Amino acid sequence: MDASIRPKGILDFLSQQEIRQFSDNNNRELNDQFRRCALAVLNTDSHTDSGKEMLESFPDFKIEVVQQTRSIKLEIRNAPPKAFVDGKLIQGINEQLFSVLRDIYFVDTEIFNKRSFDLNQSSSITDFVFHILRNAGLLGDLINSNLVVCWGGHSIGEKEYKYTKKVGYHLGLREFNICTGCGSGAMKGPMKGATIAHAKQRYNNGRYIGITEPGIIASESPNPIVNTLVMMPDIEKRLEAFVRSGHGFIVFPGAVGTTEEILFLLGILMHPKNAEQPFPLILTGPVDSEAYFEKIDNFITSCLGENIRRYYEIIIDDPEKVANKIHLGIKKVREYRRMNGDAFYYNWMLHIDQEYQRPFVPTHDAMAGLNLHFDQPKHELACNLRKVFSGIVYGNIKEDGVLSIEKNGPFIISGDYKMMEKLDALLTSFCKEKRMKISRDVEYNPCYKIDP
């Protein structure tokens, strides 16, 4: 299918210089990145988490930014038919395409080329994340401190998916907005449930925010409910965007990506400088997921100590209780920020060590060299464990990671024997429960090997 589309929103108003920058066809790397991400958007609700497979399915797909006098337009050729209805591109997909274009070019032209951000400095990285979110128009929606971040896997069973919708429904009845990683499964369910509740409450300003990054979006297409899509340049800035913009956090069942998110947040909360920060965090799922959360809890406490439980609560099969707990927790967040003069729309006071912000490139040497021993501060151990799961995500679904595993074999992960035993048990359970791939019928071949 072909289309010619024009932007709405911030890209409606461009200077002549900006128009030339957007339509510069000589920047091959940037244009290739946009093509891959655009194909993922057009392939919404796909049943693959392989960017390579998606590109191979549409080898003739093309998208070009065309310069016009007052703006730009996108010329699309040989796009997935599912993105069209009666020959016209679905409006939500239209918006998401320009969101991707906006963020890719904003980071490249406005940040790296014009502004003086020192990405070796922690405070500058936090400013960098802020500017991307502000440019996307996200922060203006958060002045009421009602954004609930929902994490969870794209490969979940039907019962777990229905449960995420129920939780989203009860959040929506309380006029909470939803933020997820924008994909399918546990990222789509809460948004879907919230839309029904928002309609019942005649709440017309519902925000369904998806925060992604180039390596993820090409493997996990945005779900069609997302009405505010933001693409961060890497996984670490994506995670910081979640924790600085969210007011309450819910974790549904997932696999390595979800565990990475849990460890990122817990590691930050364990830092002494964040001891007073109220941060509602609930892990929840249906009755059938109780054993899953027992395994997660066992792994976390075995590695980080029993005291880690003070930062989260596990609630099984009670969506209304989850929503009520989040409601009470966000009240405390609101009171804390008002008392300390912090912004409701961006948590400036939260301390994040630079080691959590610095992009981790999971090469085979980097994965083998991670410090996975108990003789270090708990928040530093959480950071290193987070990198383990980030590396497995990379090897599972990101094209560069998949190619690296094909060429060099699985990542070798080693460390303290007891820790590796717990890690192996958790990862083995993810494999047995078919949580590693979006298609639960596909046999999963691990991209890692535990070698204590």
C-alpha positions as CSV (number, residue, x, y, z in Angstrom):
1,M,0.0,0.0,0.0
2,D,1.1,3.6,-0.8
3,A,0.4,6.9,0.9
4,S,1.3,10.5,1.0
5,I,0.8,12.1,4.4
6,R,1.3,15.4,6.2
7,P,2.1,16.1,9.8
8,K,0.0,17.3,12.7
9,G,1.2,19.0,15.8
10,I,4.7,20.3,16.4
11,L,5.9,19.4,12.9
12,D,3.2,21.6,11.4
13,F,5.4,24.6,12.1
14,L,9.0,24.3,10.8
15,S,11.6,26.8,9.7
16,Q,13.1,26.5,6.2
17,Q,16.3,25.2,7.8
18,E,14.4,22.5,9.7
19,I,12.6,21.5,6.6
20,R,15.9,21.0,4.8
21,Q,17.3,19.0,7.7
22,F,14.3,16.7,7.8
23,S,14.5,16.1,4.0
24,D,18.2,15.6,3.8
25,N,18.5,12.2,2.0
26,N,22.3,12.1,2.4
27,N,22.3,11.1,6.1
28,R,22.1,7.4,5.3
29,E,22.4,6.1,8.9
30,L,19.6,8.4,10.2
31,N,17.3,7.6,7.2
32,D,17.8,3.9,7.7
33,Q,16.9,4.1,11.3
34,F,13.8,6.0,10.5
35,R,12.8,3.5,7.8
36,R,13.1,0.6,10.3
37,C,11.2,2.4,13.0
38,A,8.5,3.5,10.5
39,L,8.0,0.0,9.3
40,A,7.5,-1.1,12.9
41,V,4.8,1.6,13.4
42,L,3.1,0.6,10.2
43,N,3.2,-3.1,11.3
44,T,1.3,-2.4,14.5
45,D,-0.1,-5.4,16.4
46,S,2.3,-7.7,14.5
47,H,3.0,-11.2,15.9
48,T,6.8,-11.0,15.6
49,D,9.5,-9.6,17.8
50,S,12.2,-9.9,15.2
51,G,13.1,-6.6,13.4
52,K,15.1,-8.7,10.9
53,E,12.1,-10.8,10.1
54,M,9.9,-7.7,9.7
55,L,12.3,-6.1,7.2
56,E,12.6,-9.4,5.3
57,S,8.8,-9.5,5.0
58,F,8.6,-6.0,3.4
59,P,11.9,-5.7,1.4
60,D,10.4,-3.2,-1.0
61,F,9.1,-0.8,1.7
62,K,10.2,2.8,1.3
63,I,9.5,6.0,3.2
64,E,10.9,9.4,2.2
65,V,10.7,12.8,3.8
66,V,9.8,15.3,1.0
67,Q,10.5,19.0,1.3
68,Q,7.7,21.5,0.8
69,T,7.7,25.3,1.1
70,R,6.0,25.5,4.5
71,S,6.4,22.0,5.8
72,I,7.2,18.4,4.9
73,K,5.3,15.3,3.9
74,L,6.0,11.6,4.0
75,E,5.9,9.5,0.8
76,I,5.2,5.8,1.7
77,R,5.6,2.9,-0.7
78,N,4.8,-0.8,-0.3
79,A,3.7,-0.5,3.3
80,P,1.9,-3.3,5.3
81,P,-1.8,-3.4,4.2
82,K,-2.9,-3.7,7.8
83,A,-2.0,0.0,8.4
84,F,-4.8,1.1,6.0
85,V,-8.6,1.1,6.0
86,D,-10.4,1.6,2.7
87,G,-7.1,2.7,1.2
88,K,-6.4,5.4,3.8
89,L,-3.7,5.2,6.5
90,I,-5.1,4.8,10.0
91,Q,-4.9,8.2,11.7
92,G,-3.2,6.9,14.9
93,I,-0.5,5.3,12.8
94,N,-0.1,8.6,10.9
95,E,0.5,10.4,14.2
96,Q,3.0,7.8,15.4
97,L,5.0,8.0,12.2
98,F,5.6,11.7,12.7
99,S,6.3,11.1,16.4
100,V,9.1,8.8,15.4
101,L,10.4,11.3,12.9
102,R,10.2,14.1,15.4
103,D,12.2,12.3,18.0
104,I,14.9,10.8,15.8
105,Y,15.7,14.2,14.2
106,F,15.3,16.2,17.3
107,V,17.9,14.1,19.1
108,D,20.2,14.3,16.1
109,T,19.9,17.9,15.0
110,E,18.7,19.9,18.1
111,I,20.6,18.1,20.8
112,F,23.8,16.7,19.4
113,N,24.5,19.4,16.9
114,K,23.2,22.5,18.6
115,R,22.9,22.2,22.4
116,S,25.8,21.9,24.8
117,F,24.8,18.7,26.6
118,D,27.6,16.8,28.2
119,L,26.4,13.3,28.2
120,N,29.3,12.3,30.5
121,Q,27.7,14.3,33.3
122,S,24.7,12.9,35.2
123,S,22.8,16.1,35.6
124,S,23.3,16.8,31.9
125,I,21.8,13.4,30.9
126,T,18.8,14.2,33.1
127,D,18.4,17.5,31.3
128,F,18.7,15.7,28.0
129,V,15.9,13.3,28.9
130,F,13.8,16.3,30.0
131,H,14.3,18.2,26.7
132,I,13.2,15.1,24.6
133,L,10.1,14.7,26.7
134,R,9.3,18.4,26.6
135,N,9.7,18.6,22.8
136,A,7.4,15.6,22.5
137,G,4.7,17.6,24.4
138,L,4.5,15.0,27.1
139,L,5.2,17.1,30.2
140,G,2.2,19.4,29.7
141,D,0.0,16.4,30.3
142,L,1.5,15.5,33.7
143,I,0.7,18.6,35.8
144,N,-2.0,16.6,37.7
145,S,0.4,13.8,38.8
146,N,-1.8,11.1,37.6
147,L,0.4,9.0,35.3
148,V,0.7,5.3,36.2
149,V,3.6,3.4,34.5
150,C,2.7,-0.2,33.7
151,W,5.5,-2.7,32.9
152,G,5.2,-6.3,31.8
153,G,5.9,-8.7,29.0
154,H,4.8,-8.7,25.4
155,S,4.5,-12.5,25.5
156,I,1.9,-13.3,28.2
157,G,-1.0,-15.7,28.3
158,E,-4.7,-14.9,27.8
159,K,-5.5,-14.9,31.5
160,E,-2.7,-12.5,32.3
161,Y,-3.7,-10.2,29.4
162,K,-7.3,-10.0,30.6
163,Y,-6.0,-9.2,34.1
164,T,-4.0,-6.3,32.8
165,K,-7.1,-4.9,31.2
166,K,-9.0,-5.2,34.5
167,V,-6.3,-3.3,36.3
168,G,-6.3,-0.7,33.6
169,Y,-10.1,-0.4,33.9
170,H,-9.9,0.4,37.6
171,L,-7.1,2.9,37.0
172,G,-9.2,4.5,34.4
173,L,-12.2,4.8,36.7
174,R,-10.0,6.9,38.9
175,E,-8.9,9.0,35.9
176,F,-5.4,7.8,35.9
177,N,-3.5,8.0,32.6
178,I,-1.4,5.0,31.4
179,C,2.3,4.8,30.3
180,T,3.9,1.6,29.0
181,G,6.6,0.5,26.7
182,C,4.0,0.8,24.0
183,G,4.1,-2.8,22.7
184,S,1.6,-5.7,22.9
185,G,0.6,-7.9,25.8
186,A,1.0,-6.3,29.3
187,M,1.8,-3.0,27.5
188,K,-1.5,-2.9,25.6
189,G,-3.9,-4.4,28.1
190,P,-3.9,-1.6,30.7
191,M,-4.4,1.0,28.0
192,K,-7.3,-1.0,26.6
193,G,-9.0,-1.3,30.0
194,A,-8.5,2.4,30.8
195,T,-10.1,3.5,27.5
196,I,-13.4,1.9,28.6
197,A,-13.3,3.4,32.1
198,H,-12.3,6.8,30.7
199,A,-15.3,6.7,28.4
200,K,-17.6,5.8,31.3
201,Q,-16.3,8.7,33.3
202,R,-16.5,11.0,30.3
203,Y,-12.9,11.6,30.9
204,N,-11.9,13.1,27.5
205,N,-8.2,13.7,28.2
206,G,-7.0,10.2,28.5
207,R,-3.3,9.8,27.7
208,Y,-2.0,6.4,26.6
209,I,1.8,7.1,26.5
210,G,4.3,4.7,24.9
211,I,8.0,5.3,25.6
212,T,10.3,3.2,23.4
213,E,13.8,3.3,21.8
214,P,15.1,2.4,18.3
215,G,16.3,-1.1,19.1
216,I,13.0,-2.0,20.8
217,I,10.5,-0.4,18.5
218,A,11.8,-2.3,15.5
219,S,11.1,-5.6,17.4
220,E,8.0,-4.6,19.3
221,S,5.6,-2.5,17.2
222,P,3.6,0.2,19.1
223,N,0.1,-0.9,19.9
224,P,-2.7,1.2,18.2
225,I,-4.1,2.6,21.5
226,V,-0.9,4.7,22.1
227,N,-1.8,8.4,21.5
228,T,1.5,9.9,22.7
229,L,4.6,8.1,21.4
230,V,8.0,9.1,22.5
231,M,11.2,7.5,21.3
232,M,14.3,7.9,23.4
233,P,17.8,7.3,21.9
234,D,18.8,4.3,24.1
235,I,17.4,2.0,26.8
236,E,18.9,3.8,29.7
237,K,17.3,7.1,28.8
238,R,14.1,5.3,28.1
239,L,14.2,3.9,31.7
240,E,15.1,7.3,33.2
241,A,12.1,8.8,31.2
242,F,9.8,6.3,32.9
243,V,11.0,6.9,36.4
244,R,11.1,10.7,36.2
245,S,7.8,11.1,34.6
246,G,5.7,8.4,36.3
247,H,3.9,8.9,39.6
248,G,3.1,5.2,40.4
249,F,4.3,1.9,39.0
250,I,2.7,-1.4,38.4
251,V,4.5,-4.5,37.2
252,F,2.7,-7.4,35.5
253,P,4.2,-10.7,34.5
254,G,7.0,-10.6,31.9
255,A,10.4,-11.9,31.2
256,V,13.9,-10.4,31.0
257,G,12.9,-6.9,29.9
258,T,10.4,-6.7,32.8
259,T,13.1,-7.9,35.2
260,E,15.5,-5.3,33.9
261,E,12.9,-2.6,34.6
262,I,12.3,-3.9,38.1
263,L,16.0,-4.0,38.9
264,F,16.6,-0.5,37.4
265,L,13.9,1.0,39.7
266,L,14.8,-0.9,42.8
267,G,18.5,-0.1,42.4
268,I,17.6,3.6,42.3
269,L,15.3,3.5,45.2
270,M,17.9,1.7,47.3
271,H,20.4,4.5,47.0
272,P,20.7,6.4,50.3
273,K,19.9,9.7,48.6
274,N,16.4,8.5,47.7
275,A,15.5,7.2,51.1
276,E,12.7,9.6,51.6
277,Q,11.2,9.4,48.2
278,P,7.6,8.0,48.1
279,F,7.4,5.7,45.1
280,P,4.4,3.3,44.9
281,L,5.4,0.1,43.2
282,I,3.1,-2.9,43.0
283,L,3.7,-6.3,41.4
284,T,0.5,-8.0,40.4
285,G,-1.2,-10.6,38.3
286,P,-4.0,-13.2,38.3
287,V,-4.0,-16.3,40.5
288,D,-2.2,-18.3,37.8
289,S,0.7,-15.8,38.1
290,E,1.3,-16.2,41.8
291,A,4.1,-18.7,41.3
292,Y,5.7,-16.3,38.8
293,F,5.9,-13.5,41.4
294,E,7.2,-15.9,44.0
295,K,10.1,-16.7,41.7
296,I,10.7,-13.0,41.0
297,D,10.5,-12.2,44.8
298,N,12.9,-15.1,45.6
299,F,15.5,-14.0,43.0
300,I,15.4,-10.3,44.1
301,T,15.6,-11.0,47.8
302,S,18.3,-13.7,47.4
303,C,20.5,-11.2,45.5
304,L,19.6,-7.9,47.2
305,G,18.5,-8.9,50.7
306,E,15.1,-9.3,52.5
307,N,14.9,-5.5,53.1
308,I,14.3,-4.9,49.4
309,R,10.6,-5.9,50.0
310,R,10.0,-2.5,51.7
311,Y,10.1,-0.9,48.2
312,Y,7.3,-3.0,46.6
313,E,4.1,-4.9,47.4
314,I,2.8,-8.0,45.6
315,I,-1.0,-8.2,45.1
316,I,-2.5,-11.3,43.5
317,D,-5.8,-11.3,41.7
318,D,-7.3,-8.0,43.0
319,P,-7.4,-5.3,40.4
320,E,-9.4,-2.9,42.5
321,K,-7.0,-3.1,45.4
322,V,-4.1,-2.4,43.1
323,A,-5.8,0.8,41.9
324,N,-6.6,1.9,45.4
325,K,-3.1,1.3,46.6
326,I,-1.7,3.3,43.6
327,H,-4.2,6.1,44.4
328,L,-3.0,6.3,48.0
329,G,0.6,6.1,46.9
330,I,0.3,8.9,44.4
331,K,-1.3,11.1,47.1
332,K,1.9,10.7,49.0
333,V,4.0,11.5,45.9
334,R,1.9,14.7,45.4
335,E,2.3,15.8,49.0
336,Y,6.1,15.1,49.0
337,R,6.7,17.1,45.9
338,R,4.5,19.9,47.0
339,M,6.4,20.0,50.4
340,N,9.8,20.0,48.7
341,G,8.9,22.2,45.8
342,D,9.6,19.6,43.1
343,A,7.7,19.5,39.8
344,F,4.7,17.2,39.4
345,Y,5.5,16.5,35.8
346,Y,9.2,15.5,36.2
347,N,10.9,14.1,39.3
348,W,14.0,16.3,39.4
349,M,14.8,15.3,43.0
350,L,15.3,11.6,42.3
351,H,19.0,10.7,42.4
352,I,20.2,8.4,39.6
353,D,23.8,7.3,39.6
354,Q,25.6,7.8,36.4
355,E,26.2,4.1,36.1
356,Y,22.5,3.7,35.6
357,Q,22.4,6.4,32.9
358,R,25.5,5.4,30.9
359,P,24.5,3.3,27.9
360,F,25.6,-0.4,28.4
361,V,26.7,-2.0,25.1
362,P,26.3,-5.7,25.7
363,T,29.2,-7.1,23.8
364,H,30.4,-10.7,24.7
365,D,33.3,-9.2,26.6
366,A,31.1,-6.7,28.5
367,M,28.6,-9.4,29.5
368,A,31.4,-11.7,30.7
369,G,33.0,-8.9,32.6
370,L,30.1,-7.9,34.8
371,N,30.7,-7.9,38.5
372,L,28.1,-10.4,39.8
373,H,29.3,-10.9,43.3
374,F,27.8,-10.0,46.7
375,D,30.8,-7.9,48.0
376,Q,29.5,-4.6,46.7
377,P,26.8,-2.1,47.7
378,K,23.3,-3.4,46.9
379,H,22.4,-0.6,44.6
380,E,25.5,-1.3,42.6
381,L,24.8,-5.0,42.4
382,A,21.2,-4.2,41.2
383,C,22.8,-2.1,38.4
384,N,25.0,-4.9,37.3
385,L,22.2,-7.4,37.4
386,R,20.1,-5.0,35.4
387,K,22.8,-5.1,32.7
388,V,22.6,-8.9,32.6
389,F,18.9,-8.8,31.7
390,S,19.4,-5.9,29.3
391,G,22.0,-7.9,27.5
392,I,19.7,-10.9,27.1
393,V,17.0,-8.6,25.7
394,Y,19.6,-7.4,23.2
395,G,20.5,-10.9,22.2
396,N,16.9,-12.0,22.0
397,I,15.2,-9.3,19.9
398,K,17.5,-6.5,18.8
399,E,18.8,-7.1,15.3
400,D,22.5,-6.3,16.1
401,G,22.3,-8.5,19.2
402,V,20.7,-11.4,17.3
403,L,23.5,-11.2,14.6
404,S,26.2,-11.0,17.3
405,I,24.8,-14.2,18.9
406,E,24.7,-15.9,15.5
407,K,28.3,-15.0,14.8
408,N,29.9,-15.4,18.3
409,G,27.7,-17.8,20.1
410,P,25.8,-17.2,23.4
411,F,26.8,-14.6,26.0
412,I,28.7,-16.2,28.9
413,I,27.5,-15.0,32.3
414,S,29.5,-15.8,35.4
415,G,29.6,-14.7,39.0
416,D,28.9,-15.9,42.6
417,Y,27.7,-19.5,42.5
418,K,24.6,-18.9,44.6
419,M,23.6,-15.9,42.6
420,M,24.2,-17.7,39.3
421,E,22.1,-20.6,40.6
422,K,19.2,-18.2,41.3
423,L,19.6,-16.5,38.0
424,D,19.6,-19.7,36.1
425,A,16.5,-20.9,37.9
426,L,14.7,-17.7,37.0
427,L,15.7,-17.7,33.4
428,T,14.8,-21.4,33.0
429,S,11.3,-20.7,34.4
430,F,10.9,-17.9,31.8
431,C,11.8,-20.3,29.0
432,K,9.5,-23.1,30.3
433,E,6.6,-20.6,30.6
434,K,7.3,-19.4,27.0
435,R,7.8,-15.8,28.1
436,M,10.9,-15.1,26.0
437,K,9.3,-14.7,22.5
438,I,6.1,-13.0,21.3
439,S,5.1,-16.1,19.5
440,R,4.6,-18.7,22.2
441,D,4.7,-21.5,19.6
442,V,8.3,-20.7,18.5
443,E,11.0,-22.7,20.3
444,Y,13.3,-20.4,22.1
445,N,17.1,-20.9,21.7
446,P,18.8,-19.1,24.7
447,C,21.3,-16.3,23.7
448,Y,23.2,-16.8,27.0
449,K,24.9,-19.5,29.0
450,I,25.3,-19.4,32.9
451,D,28.8,-20.4,33.9
452,P,29.3,-19.9,37.6
